[in-house]
Amino acid sequence: MVSQVNRDKTFSNQSRLPKLPVPTLEETTTKYLHSLRPLLSDEDFARNEAHIKDFLKPNGLGRILQQRLIDIDRISPNNWLDDTWWIKKAYQEWRVSVVVNSNWFFLFKDDPNTPREYFSTDNDVKPQGHFSEFQVKRAAQLINKLLEYKDLIDSERIPPDVTRTHPLCMYQYTRLFGYTRIPQHGCDKLAYSPHPNSIKYILITVKNQFYILDGYDQNGIRLTAGDIEKQLNDIIADVEKAQLDPPVGILTSDDRDSWTMSRERLLAVSPQNRETLTFIENALFAVSLDDYATGTDLDKFLGNIFHGLDGHNRWFDKEISIIVDSNGRAGMHGEHSPCDALIPAFASEWILKEPTSLNAQISGRPIPPPSRIRFITNEQSLKDIRATEGRTKELIADSDATILQFSEYGTSLIKKIGKCSPDAYIQMALQLAYYQLHGRVVPTYETGTTRKFLRGRTETVRTLSVESKAFVEGMMDKSLSAQQKYDRLQAATKAHTNYSIDASNGKGCDRHLLGLRLLLQKGESHPIFEEPIFAKSQEWLLSTSSLTSGDYFNGTGFGCVYPNGYGINYLPGARILKFGIESKFSSSETDSKAIKESLIKVLRDMRNICEQVNGKHSKL
C-alpha cells in the first residue's frame, strides 16, 4: 500500500527546471566582502575591498574568468557546477577516510513492536556473539520497504518534491541505489548502473562475511518480508558454522590512498576477488547484522551506526547501508558523494512509517537462496587489514560525538515567540553557543539547497555575519535590555534568511568563487585569492546543516570538517530539537559535551529574551 502517490510522475518536472545561474561578479563580490567584515580589522578589510575593486575593473582578470565560466555554463548540458567539478572537488579528491570525515548517519527510532524483554537488563547491552529473532524481523522489514521505495522511484510513483512556489530537481533520487565509491589514485570514482538500476540483489554483512540476497524472485516480483526473513535466518545459520574469512571490509575505513593500494593488491591475488568486489559494488544497498547491541545510551548507539565498534562488519563505500543490532535497534549510514543526505532521509522516513510485522507472511514462491561471496587473501592482504585496523581504531577513538535531544520547545514555539524563521533562530543559537564557550566568532557553513535548478545540489550559507556577531555580543552584554537583545536577534535572523534565499536562488558567493578560481590558468593569479582571509573564511569551524523534522529519528549527524571545529546536524521538530555534534578529542579547542551544554543554556536564554518581549506561550 502506498500513501504518497499523486498524478504527477516523479520526474515530470525535470524538463522545465532552469539551469543553475552564473551570478554577476558584482553580486558575488559584494556578498563575499560583507561576509569578511566580522573577521577582519578595518585595515585588512580596506585592503580586501581594494583587491575586489581591482578584480572588477574592465578588462581585468575577474572579467576574463567570468567569461570563461559563462563558456563552461554554455557547454554544460545540465549544470555548470555539477557537470564539471562538484563531486570531484567536494568529495572524491579528499583523501581522508570517509568514516567520520564525510559519511553521514541516521539513528532510527526504536520499532514500536520491539519485545519488551529486549529492554530489560543491563541497559539493553548485549555482548558479541548473539543474533535475535526480532533483529532479523526488523531487518527483513526495512529491506522489504526500501526495495518497495526503489520500485516506486523506478515506476515514477513518488510525487515530485515541490515548494510553495516552484518544483525541485529529483535527479538525486536516481542515485540512491546501486552506487558505490571506488578508491582511485588522486580522485575516486563512482560505480553504478544507469537508472533504473536493473540489479536485483543486496549485500548482507554478518560477522565480517559477505552474502548476496536476491530481493526479487525469478519473475522479477519483490519478495515479501517473510521471504527475506527466511533468507536472513539462512545466512545466520550458515555463518554460525562457517570458517570465517579475514575482515576485508575494514579496508574501506582507511584513508583513500591506502585503500586504493590495498584494493589493487587484493585484486592481484586472485581473479575471484574481482568477482567478489563487483558483486559488492553493484549491490543495491548493504545491510549489516551486528551480533551485539550497544544498549540505551544514545551516544553509544550513535557510535555503532556512525563507524561501528571497531569499523568491522561494514562496507563504508556503499551509498546506503542499513545497520541492525541484536536488540533490533537500527540506523542508516551513507557515503556522501552520490547525493545529499536529505534524499536518503526522505527514503528513511517512508520506510519507517510501518512498524515491523511480527508475523510476516512467506509467499510460498520459489526464491533463490542467498549465496556467500568470498575473498582470497594472502599475507600482504592480512598485513593491510592489520594496518587499517590500527588506523581506524585511532580514528574512532578520536571522534567526540554526542546527541542532544532538547525537548523544552521546538519550531512551533519559535514561530510564536521568536517571530522569525526557525532555521535562522537555530543558527543563531549555534552562533551563541560557540561564542559563549569559546569567546569568539568563526566562519560557519550551513547547507543551502539549489534543487530548484536542474541537478542542483548545495550552496554555502555563510551564517557568520555583521548582524550575527552583533547578536552574540549583545546577548553577553548585561547593559542591554531584553528588547535591545531581541532586536539584534531579529536583525541577525533576517540577514540569515535573506542569505539563505539568495543561496537557494544560486546567488551565494562560494560556488561562484570556486568556479572562478578553478579557471585560473598557469601563471595567472589575483590578490583576492591569495589573501589569507580567502582560505580562512572557508575554514568552517562550525559546519552545520539540517534535515527533516526528525519524527522517525533519534538523531543524525556527520563529522567536523576541520580538526579544531564542530560538525553539527540538527532536526527541527515542532516540539523537540535534536542535534548531532561531532568534534575531536585530540583538539584542545573543542569539546562536544561542553558545546552541548552551552547550546542548552543559550536555547533557554533566547526563549527568555523572546518571551520578555512577546509574552509567554505554551510549548505547543
N, C-alpha and C positions, 0 to 999 in steps of 0.2 A: 504494500500500500504506500502511495506517495502523496504527501500532503502539499509539497512545494511544487506545484505544477501550474502552468497557465498556458495561454495560447501562443505566447511568444517563444520561439525556439532560442536555445541557449546562445547561439552565435548570430542571431538575427540582426543585431545592431552593428556588427563589426564593419560592414561595408560603408556605414555612414559616420564612422568615427574620424575626427580630424587627426592630422599628424601632429606630433609634438612640435611646438613652435620654436624658432630660434629667437630669443629675446634681443632687443636692441642693446648695443653697448652701453647706452645711457641708462637704461633700466637696470642692468646688471651691476654696473659700477656704482650707481647711487645706492643700491641695496647693500652691496658689499662694503662700501665705505661707512655707511651708517652702522653696520654690524661691528665694525672695528672700534667705534667710539668708546665703548665701555672697557676696552682692553688697552688703550693707548694713552700716553701723555699728550698734552697739547702739541708739543714739538714733533713727536712721532706721527701724530695724526696729520699735522700740516704737511709733513714730508710725503706721506702716502697720498694725500689729496693732490699734491703736485704731480706725483707719478701717474695718477689716474688722469689728470688733465692732459699730460703728455701722451698717454695711451690713446686718448680720444681725439687727438688733433688730426686734421685732414691729412691724408697720405701717410699717416703714422702706422706703426706696427699693429695697433689694435684694429684699425680699419682693414688691413690686409688679412689678419687672422679671421676677422668676421666674415669676409668674403669667401675665404677657404671653407669655413664652417657652413655657409649657405650652399656652397657646392656639394659638400657632404650631404646636406639635407636633400638637395635636388636629386642626388643619385641613390638615396636610401629608399627602398621600396616601402618601408613601414615606419621607421622611427630612427632619426639620425643618431641618437644615443645608443639605443638597444641594438640596432643593426651593426654598429661599428665598434663600440668599445665596452659597453656597460658590464656585461657578465665577466669579461676578462679582467677589467680594472678593479671591479668591486670585489670579486671573489677568486677567480681562477689563477691569478698571478700571485695571490697571497700564499706564501709558502709555509705558514704555520699549520699546526694540526687543526682540522675542522672541529675537533672535540673541544668544547668550552669556548673556543675562539669565535666560531662563526655559526655553528649549528644551533638551532632553536629547540625548545621543548615545551610541551603542554602536559600538565598534570590533570588527568581526568578525575571528576568526582567519583566517589565510590558508587557502585551499582546498587540501587535500592533492594535488589534481590540477593545481595550477598548474605549468606547464612550467618546468623549471629555468633555462632561458635568460632568463626574466624577472627572475631574481635574480643576474645575473652581473656587471654592470658599474655603476660609479658609484653604489653603494649603492641600486640599483634606481630611481634618479630618472629620470624620463622627461620631456623638455621638452614644452611645449604643442604641439598640432597633430597628435597621433597617437592613433589608437584601436588596439585589438589584438583578435585573434581570441578569445583566452581571456577577455578582458574581456566581450565580447558573450556568450560561452557562460555565464559565471558570472551575468551579469545576467539572462539568459533563465531559468536555473535558479532564481534567487531569486524572480523574478516568478511562475514556474510554481508554486513551492512556497507562496508567500504567497497566491496565488489558491486553491490547494488548501486552505490553512488557513481561508480565508474560507468555502469550501464546507462544511467540517467544522463551523464555527460555525453556519452557516445551517441545516444539517441536524441540528444538536444531537448531533454525534458527538465533540465534545471533552468528555472527562469533567469533571464539575464539580469545582472546587477544594475541598478539604476539609483540615481539620487532624485531629489525633487525636481531637478532642472535638466539632467542630462543622463544618457546611458554611460556605462562603464565598460572598459575592454574586458573581454572574457578569455583572452588568449592564454593567460596563465593556467586556466583550468585544464588546458590540453597538456600541461606539463606536470601534472600531479602523479601520473602512474608510469612506471617503467623507466624512470630517469635515474641514472647513477653517475656520479662524478668519477672520472678516471684520472689517476695521477699521471702527470706527464712532466717532462723536463721544462722548467720555466713557467709553464702555463697549463693548467689542467684542461680537460675536455669533458663533454657530457656524452654518455652512451644512451641512446634511446631509439625507439621506433616511432615513425610518424603517426600522428593522431588520425583516426582512432587506433590505439595500440591493439594489435591482434594477439599479443601474448595472453595466455590463459592461466598462468600459474603464479604462485607467490613463493617467497623464500621463508622457511622456518628455521630459526636457530635455537638449538637446545643443547646445553652443556658444551657449547662451542662447536657443535656439529651442525652440518647443513643438510636440509631436506627441501625437496621440491614438492609442493602440494598443489594439485590442479584444483582450480576454483570452479571449473565447469565440466560437464560430462562430455561424452564423445559427440553429442549433438549440439554442443555449444550452450546448453542450458545451465544456468548458475546453480551450484549446489546449495542445498539447504544448510542452515546452521547445524542441524543434526548430522548431516553428511560430513561436514567439516569437523565437527566434534569427534566423530569416529576416527577420522584420519589423524587428528591430533593425538588421540589416545594411542593409535597405532605407532606414531612417531615416538612417543614417550616410551612405549613398551620396547621398541627397537633400541633406543639409545640406552635404556637401562641395562641391556645385556651386551651392548656393542663394545668393541675395543675402541677407545676414544682416540681420535687424531689430535695432533697439536693444535692449539688455538690460533689458527691462521687469521681469523677475523681481527685480532688485536692489531695487526699491521695497519689497518685502516685508521687507527687512532694516532699514528705517527705524524710527524711533520711531512709535508707533501714531497719534499725532495728525497727524504729517507724512504718513504713509502714507494715512490717511483722506482728507486733502485731495488728495494726488496721485491716488488712486484715483477720486475724484469728478471731477477734471479729466480723467482718462483716459477715463472713461465718457462725458463730454460731447463728446469729439472725434468719436466715430462709434458708431452702433448695433452695429457689428461688435465693438467692444470688450466690450460686454455679453455677446455670444455667446461670445467667447473666454474671458472671465472665468468664465462659467457652466460651460464645459467644464472648465476648470482646477479650479474649486471643487467640482464634482461628481465628479471622478475618484476612483476607489477609493483610490489612493495615487500617489505620484510616484516616478520613478526618474531619477536624474541620471547620465549617462555623461560622465565627465570625460576630456578629451583630453590628459591628463598624469598623472604619478604622482609622489608625494612621497617615495617610497623607503622604506627600512627603519627610519628614525627614527620611533619611536612618537609622539613629540610633534608632529612634522610631519604624520603621519597623522591624529592627533587633530585638529589644526587644520583639515584638509581636511574631515573629517566634521562637525566642530562648526560651522564657519562658511564653509568654502571658502577658497580662497586669497585671494579678494577679495570674497566674497559673491555672485559670479556663478554662473550655471547652477543656481540653486536656486529653489524656491518655498517659503519658510520657514513659511508659514501652513498647510501640509498636516500633518495628524495624523501621517502616516508618509511618510518619504522614504528610499529606498534610494540610496546613492551608490556607484558602482563606478569606480575609476580605471583607467588604461590598463595597469596591471600585474595587474588583476583583484582588487586589494585592495578590500574593501567594508565598509560600515558602514550604520548607520541613524541618522536624525536625526528628531526629532519635536516637534511643538507640544504643550505640556503640558496644556492645559485639558480636552480631551475625556476623558482617562483618565490614570491614573498610569503611570509608566514601567515598572512591574513587568509590566503586561499585554503591552505590545509586547516586553518581554524574553522572556517565555514564548513568544510567537509566533516571535521570532527564533531561539530555541534549537531550536524544532521545525523551522524551515525550513533550519537549518544542519546537521541530522543527516546528511543525504546529501550526499556530495561532488558537485561538478559533473561531469556526464556530458560526455565529450569527443566523443561520437558520438550526441547526442540525435536521436531519430527525428522526422522530419516526418510528420504524419498523412496528408497527401495530400488532406485535406478542403478544400473551398473556404473560404478565410478572407478576411475583409475587409482590404484593405491599410491601413497606417497613414496618417493624414492630418495635415497640418500645420495648425496654427491660429495666427493672426497678429493682432497689434495694429496699429491705425492710430495713429501718433503725430504730434504737431505740435511746434513749437518749445518750447512750455511743457512738454510731456512730456519732451523731451530735457534741459531745464533741471532738471526734477525728478530725472531719472536722474543727472545730473552731481552735483547737490547730495547726493543719497543716497549715491552712490559715495564722496564725501568723508567723510561722517559714518560710513559703515560701515568705511572704511579706518581711521579713528581708533579705532572700537570694537574692531576686530580687533587692531590694534596694541597696545591697552592690555590685552588678555587674556593673563595669565600662566598658562598651562595646561600640566600635565605628567602623565605616567603613572608610577606606581610599581608594579612587579611584585616583591613581596617573596616570594622563593622559599625562605627558610630554614625556614619552617614554616607551617602553616595551622590550620584548625579542629580537625583530629584531635589534634594535639599540645596545642592549647589546652585541650581537654577533659581530657586526661590530666594535664597539669602545673598548669593553672590551676584545674581543678575548678569551672568556672563557665560561664555562658553565653558562647559565643564572641563574640556580638554585643556583650555588655556589656564583655568584655575588650577588643575593638577600640575601643569607645567610650572606654574609659579610656586606651587608647594614644593616641587623638586628643587627649584632655584633657592628657595628659602631654607630648605633642609640642608642643602650643601653649604650655603653661606653661614648658617648658624653653627655648623660643625667645623668648617674649615676657614672661615673668616675671609673668604674671597669669592669672586665670581669667576667662572671658567667657560670656555666655549662649550656650547651644548647643542647636540644633534637631536632633532625629533624627526621621525619618518613622516614625510608627506607623500600622499599618493598622487600619481599623474595618470591614473587609469581612465580619465575622461578622454585620453588620447590613445590612438592605436598602438598597442604593445607598450603602453606606458607602465613604468614601474614606480620609481620613487624620486623625490626631490628633497633636499635638506631644508628643514625648517630650523633656522638659527634662533633658538629660544632666547639666548642672551641678547639683551637689547639695552638701550639707554633707559627705557621705561622699566624693564625688569630689574635692572641694577638699582634704580631709584626706589623700587618697591621693597627689595630685600633690605636695603639700607634703612628705609623708613620704618620697617617693621621692628628693627632693632633700636630705633630712636625713641626713647621714653618721653621725649618732649613733644612728640606728635600726638594729636588726638586720634581717636578711632576714626573719625570722618576723614582726616587727612591720610591716614593709612589706607582706608578703603578707596579713596580717590586714586591713590597710587596703584592699588590693585586693579582698579578699573582701567587706568591708562595702560598698565602692563598687559592685561588680558586683551584689550582692544588691539594693541600693537601686535601681539602674538597672533590673534585671529586674522588680522589683515595680512600678515606674512604667510600664514597657512593658506589663505585663499589664493594669494599670488603664487605660492609654490604649486598648488593643485592646478593652477592655470598655466603651468610651465614657465613661470616667471620668477623662480628662485634664482639665486646667483651661483650656486656651487656647481651644478651640472654644466652650465654655460661656460664658467671659468675653466672647468676641466676640459671641455672640448677645445676651447681656445688654446690652452696650454699644450695639449697633445698635438696641436697642429704646428707648433714651433718647429722650424727646420734647423738643421745643424748650423751652428754659428749664430742663430737668432736668439735674442733674449730681451727681456724688458724688466725694469726695476719692480714693476707691480708683482711679478712672480718671484723676484729674488729677495724682496723684503722679508725679514724673518717672520713678520706677522702673517704673511700669506700662508705659510705652513702652520704657524702657531694657532691661527684662528680656526684651523681644521683639526686640531688635536682635541677630539671630543672626549674630554674627561667626564662629561655626562653624556652618555649615549642612550637615548630613550626612544620608546615607541609604545603605541597602544594597539590592542586588537579589538575583540568584541566586548560585550558587556560581561562575558565570562560566566554565564549562568551554569554552564556544564563543566567548568574548570575549577580546580583548586588553586591554580596558579600557572603562570607561563614565564618564559624568560630566555635570556641569551647572555653571552659573556661580555665583559668590558672590552672596549676597542684598544685602550691604552692600559699598560700595566699599573699605572697610578690613577686610574679612573674607575668609573662605575658603568655597568650595563643594567638598565632598568626598563623592564617591560611592565605595563600595567593594564588592568582590566577594569574599565569604568562602569560598574554596575549601578543600578538605580538606588540600591540601599547599602552597597558594600563596594569598597575599592580594594583591589588586590594588586600587589606589587611583587615582581620577581627581581631580586637585586643580586648582582654578582660583582665581586672585586677580587683582588689578590692578597692573600695573607703575606706575601713577600714584600708588599708595598707598605712603607711606613706612613704613607699619606692617606690610606683608605682603610675603612672598617665597615663592612656591610651591616653588622649588628648595630653599630653606632648610628649610621645614617638611617637605619630603620627606626630607631628610637627618636631621632631628630625629626623624621617625617611624621611620626605620630604626633609629636608636640606641635609642629607647625600646622598640621591639619586642624588641630584643636584651636590654636591661636587664630588662624584665619577664619574659622567659624565664629569665634568670639567677636572678632572685629566686625564681620558682616552682620551679625545679629545685633550688635550695638547700634548699627546704622539702620538696618532694615527690619528689626524686630525678630523675635524668636519664632521658629516653626517646628513642628514635629519632624521626626526623622523621615517620615513619608512625605 
